[in-house]
Each structure stands twice: as structure tokens, then as C-alpha cells.
Amino acid sequence: MGEQKQKSGWLNILVDYGPLLVFLGVYKFNAPAESSALGEIAAVIRGTIAFMVAAVVALAFSKWKFGRVSPMLWLSTALIVGFGALTIWLRDESFIQIKPTVIYLLFGTALLIGWLRGKALLEILLGAAFEGLDAQGWLKLSRNWAFFFFALAGLNEVLRASLSFESWLWAKLWVFLPLTFLFTFTQIPMLLRHGLAAEGVKEEERTPPPTA
């Protein structure tokens, strides 16, 4: 097998957030100027179709460019397609809104169970990103990300219940993304105490892939 293709940080971000940006763009372009239930659901359905197609394209691009597809991206794409199909079939945008909650809960539960069993599942996904990190550091990182994913699941449900659909879409970009990067940086001091070589952190891999 040939050497794995070199990764690029901005390309990873594009793969992770590109489908969401496509969804936002198509939805905004098709959203009715005046409030209309039929016009709103039509815009949601068109945005959802574009979202599903963009997610599959992003997965294929990840395989072609990076040489592999992360388990998180496989799961995220599968749920985008599954919940997107339900949104289109039942003409109900709540399925797309629930999808992030499901992903966060699945990731959080998997990481927490692994931590309770003394296994750092996050190391399987990000092992090459944190050179020198010891086993205790990996366990703490997996535990912390598990609780952060649970917090994101709760936040998504609060925003889903309190915001309009369009405002919730923008919150995915302007609330969840900054929170993820902020949380990531709060973990660096702990990682350094557990052997992380600061110069060994690969810019494009130091966070688990976000979920659109």
C-alpha cells in the first residue's frame, strides 16, 4: 500500500463543515421572503438534499485525498443520509435537528464506556496527532471529550427548542464551532503534563472531527 496521502488542516475543516455550509447556502437561497409553512419546508427539503449529496461528496473526497475515512465521518455521513431521508419523506425538519444530538450522544457514550474500561478509544482515532502522550493522558482526554459531547448534545436540544430553524442552523456554525476549538485549547495544558510534545501536535488532527 502506498504512503498515506499528506493531510491539510484547511482541507479537513472543509470536509467537516463544507456540507453544513452547502445546507445553509441552499436553504437561505430557497427560503421564502415572507413567512410561509409550505415555503419553509420546501427550502428545508432542498437544503437537506444538497446536504446529503455534499456529505457523500465530502466522504469520497476524504478517501481520495487523505487515503482513509475516519469512523466519525462514516457515522456522521450515514446519519446525515438517514435523518435527511426521514426529513424529506415526512417533511419535518426536526429530524435534521435531532441528528447532531444522536451523534454527540453516541460519541460521548462510546468514549465514556471505553474510559470506564480503561481503554482510550480516542487514541484509535487520533493516535498520530499527539506524539508522546502517555496512556493516562489518553484516558483523561477520552473522558473529557465524552463529557463535552454530552454537553453539546444538551446544548443542541436547548437551541433546537428555543430557536427558529434558520437561527439553529447559524448556531451550528457560530456557537458549536467556537466552543469546540475553545474546549480543545483548554485540554492542551493537561496534555503537556502527560508527555505531549508541543511541536508534535499536527494542526489538522488535534481535534476529533466536528459533526455538522
C-alpha positions as CSV (number, residue, x, y, z in Angstrom):
1,M,0.0,0.0,0.0
2,G,1.3,3.4,-0.9
3,E,2.2,6.0,1.7
4,Q,-0.9,7.7,3.1
5,K,-1.6,11.0,1.3
6,Q,-0.4,14.1,3.2
7,K,-3.2,15.8,5.1
8,S,-4.0,19.5,5.1
9,G,-5.7,21.3,8.0
10,W,-7.9,23.5,6.0
11,L,-9.0,20.7,3.8
12,N,-10.1,18.7,6.9
13,I,-12.1,21.7,8.0
14,L,-13.7,21.9,4.6
15,V,-14.6,18.2,4.6
16,D,-16.1,18.6,8.1
17,Y,-18.0,21.8,7.6
18,G,-18.5,22.0,3.9
19,P,-21.7,20.1,3.8
20,L,-23.2,22.3,6.5
21,L,-22.2,25.4,4.6
22,V,-23.9,23.9,1.5
23,F,-27.0,23.3,3.5
24,L,-27.0,26.9,4.8
25,G,-26.5,28.3,1.4
26,V,-29.2,26.3,-0.4
27,Y,-31.7,26.8,2.5
28,K,-31.0,30.6,2.5
29,F,-31.4,30.8,-1.2
30,N,-34.7,29.0,-1.2
31,A,-36.2,30.4,2.0
32,P,-39.4,32.4,1.4
33,A,-39.2,36.2,1.8
34,E,-42.4,36.1,3.8
35,S,-43.2,33.5,6.5
36,S,-44.9,30.5,4.9
37,A,-45.0,27.0,6.3
38,L,-45.0,25.4,2.8
39,G,-42.2,27.7,1.6
40,E,-40.2,26.9,4.7
41,I,-40.4,23.1,4.4
42,A,-39.7,23.3,0.7
43,A,-36.5,25.3,1.5
44,V,-35.6,22.7,4.2
45,I,-36.1,19.8,1.8
46,R,-33.9,21.4,-0.9
47,G,-31.3,22.2,1.7
48,T,-31.4,18.7,3.0
49,I,-31.0,17.1,-0.4
50,A,-28.0,19.3,-1.0
51,F,-26.7,18.4,2.5
52,M,-26.9,14.7,1.8
53,V,-25.1,15.0,-1.6
54,A,-22.4,17.3,-0.1
55,A,-21.8,14.9,2.8
56,V,-21.3,11.9,0.4
57,V,-19.0,14.0,-1.8
58,A,-17.0,15.1,1.3
59,L,-16.6,11.4,2.4
60,A,-15.5,10.4,-1.1
61,F,-13.1,13.4,-1.2
62,S,-11.7,12.4,2.2
63,K,-11.0,8.9,0.9
64,W,-9.3,10.2,-2.2
65,K,-7.3,13.0,-0.7
66,F,-6.4,11.6,2.7
67,G,-6.3,7.9,1.9
68,R,-8.9,7.0,4.6
69,V,-12.2,8.0,6.1
70,S,-12.4,8.4,9.9
71,P,-15.0,6.3,11.8
72,M,-16.6,9.6,12.9
73,L,-17.0,10.8,9.3
74,W,-18.5,7.4,8.3
75,L,-21.0,7.6,11.1
76,S,-21.8,11.3,10.6
77,T,-22.4,10.8,6.8
78,A,-24.6,7.7,7.5
79,L,-26.8,9.7,9.9
80,I,-26.9,12.7,7.6
81,V,-28.3,10.5,4.9
82,G,-30.6,8.6,7.2
83,F,-32.1,11.5,9.0
84,G,-32.1,13.5,5.8
85,A,-34.2,10.9,4.2
86,L,-36.7,11.0,7.1
87,T,-36.8,14.8,6.8
88,I,-37.7,14.6,3.1
89,W,-40.1,11.7,3.5
90,L,-42.0,13.1,6.5
91,R,-41.5,16.8,5.5
92,D,-40.3,17.5,9.1
93,E,-37.1,19.4,9.7
94,S,-36.8,18.2,13.3
95,F,-35.1,15.0,12.1
96,I,-32.2,17.1,10.8
97,Q,-32.0,19.0,14.0
98,I,-32.0,15.8,16.1
99,K,-29.2,14.2,14.1
100,P,-26.3,16.1,15.9
101,T,-27.8,15.2,19.3
102,V,-27.7,11.5,18.3
103,I,-24.1,11.8,17.1
104,Y,-22.9,13.6,20.2
105,L,-24.6,11.0,22.5
106,L,-23.2,8.1,20.5
107,F,-19.6,9.5,20.6
108,G,-19.9,10.5,24.2
109,T,-21.2,7.1,25.3
110,A,-18.6,5.2,23.4
111,L,-15.7,7.3,24.8
112,L,-17.1,7.1,28.3
113,I,-17.6,3.3,28.2
114,G,-14.0,3.0,26.9
115,W,-12.7,5.2,29.7
116,L,-14.6,3.2,32.4
117,R,-13.0,0.0,30.9
118,G,-9.5,1.6,30.9
119,K,-9.4,1.9,27.1
120,A,-8.8,5.3,25.4
121,L,-10.9,4.9,22.3
122,L,-9.9,8.4,21.2
123,E,-6.3,7.1,20.7
124,I,-7.6,4.9,17.9
125,L,-8.8,7.9,16.0
126,L,-6.1,10.5,16.9
127,G,-3.0,8.5,17.8
128,A,-0.8,10.1,15.2
129,A,-1.8,13.6,16.2
130,F,-0.4,13.6,19.8
131,E,3.1,12.3,19.8
132,G,4.5,11.4,23.2
133,L,1.2,11.4,25.0
134,D,1.1,8.7,27.7
135,A,-1.7,6.2,28.4
136,Q,-3.1,8.3,31.3
137,G,-3.2,11.4,29.1
138,W,-5.2,9.5,26.5
139,L,-7.7,8.2,29.1
140,K,-8.2,11.7,30.5
141,L,-8.6,13.2,27.0
142,S,-11.2,10.5,26.1
143,R,-13.1,11.1,29.4
144,N,-13.1,14.9,28.9
145,W,-14.3,14.7,25.3
146,A,-17.1,12.3,26.4
147,F,-18.5,14.8,28.8
148,F,-18.0,17.6,26.3
149,F,-20.0,15.6,23.7
150,F,-22.8,15.1,26.3
151,A,-22.8,18.9,26.9
152,L,-23.1,19.6,23.2
153,A,-26.0,17.2,22.9
154,G,-27.8,19.1,25.7
155,L,-27.0,22.4,24.1
156,N,-28.3,21.3,20.8
157,E,-31.6,20.3,22.3
158,V,-31.9,23.6,24.1
159,L,-31.2,25.6,20.9
160,R,-33.4,23.3,18.9
161,A,-36.3,24.0,21.3
162,S,-35.7,27.8,21.6
163,L,-34.6,29.0,18.2
164,S,-36.1,29.1,14.7
165,F,-34.8,26.6,12.2
166,E,-32.6,29.2,10.5
167,S,-31.2,30.6,13.7
168,W,-30.4,27.0,14.8
169,L,-28.5,26.5,11.5
170,W,-26.4,29.5,12.1
171,A,-25.8,28.5,15.7
172,K,-24.2,25.3,14.4
173,L,-21.5,27.5,12.7
174,W,-21.2,30.4,15.2
175,V,-21.7,28.6,18.5
176,F,-20.7,24.9,18.2
177,L,-17.5,25.5,16.1
178,P,-16.0,28.2,18.5
179,L,-16.9,26.1,21.5
180,T,-15.2,23.0,20.0
181,F,-12.0,25.0,19.4
182,L,-12.1,26.6,22.8
183,F,-12.6,23.3,24.5
184,T,-9.7,21.8,22.5
185,F,-7.3,24.5,23.7
186,T,-8.3,24.0,27.3
187,Q,-7.0,20.5,27.0
188,I,-3.5,21.4,26.0
189,P,-2.1,22.1,29.5
190,M,-3.3,18.6,30.6
191,L,-1.8,17.0,27.5
192,L,1.5,18.7,28.0
193,R,1.6,17.4,31.6
194,H,1.2,13.9,30.2
195,G,4.1,13.9,27.8
196,L,2.7,15.6,24.7
197,A,5.5,17.1,22.6
198,A,4.1,20.5,21.7
199,E,5.9,20.5,18.3
200,G,4.4,17.1,17.6
201,V,0.8,18.3,17.5
202,K,-0.4,18.1,14.0
203,E,-2.6,21.1,13.3
204,E,-5.1,19.2,11.2
205,E,-5.7,16.3,13.6
206,R,-5.7,17.7,17.1
207,T,-9.5,17.7,17.5
208,P,-12.0,14.9,16.7
209,P,-13.9,15.8,13.5
210,P,-16.9,18.0,14.3
211,T,-20.3,17.0,13.3
212,A,-22.3,19.1,11.0
